[in-house]
């Protein structure tokens, strides 16, 4: 996929069943981050959940019994279709990791949103080559958004 000079069309739903980050991470800010990572038209949902829901989703869909920072559920079956996916961020894990990594909440959230959007578009990090490509894209996108390289130690 190659980036075009015009912004790809985006239909974005943002859900806050865990409302703790509604004011800190408003829809307009999330839209900017999602749009920056889009390579093609997309219909996406970004959902903020608590640790219980995050753990249940990770257990049910990945067989891992713990809450993780971000889960991406892609639904697109063909490259001819717009990207369609749900991106689920766990508020508890997001807050804990940001503190541990000495990052601001928006800084860490932007990284996870970009990471999730890239997953939605077919990027992965199953092997070293894929991981390097995905990380490089994340670093470039986050730099355009004004954020530092998330892979450097604080």
HELIX and SHEET records of a PDB file:
HELIX    1   1 UNK A   19  UNK A   21  5                                   3    
HELIX    2   2 UNK A   27  UNK A   37  1                                  11    
HELIX    3   3 UNK A   51  UNK A   62  1                                  12    
HELIX    4   4 UNK A   91  UNK A  100  1                                  10    
HELIX    5   5 UNK A  105  UNK A  120  1                                  16    
HELIX    6   6 UNK A  128  UNK A  144  1                                  17    
SHEET    1   A 4 UNK A  10  UNK A  15  0                                        
SHEET    2   A 4 UNK A  42  UNK A  49  1                                        
SHEET    3   A 4 UNK A  83  UNK A  90  1                                        
SHEET    4   A 4 UNK A  70  UNK A  74 -1                                        
END                                                                             
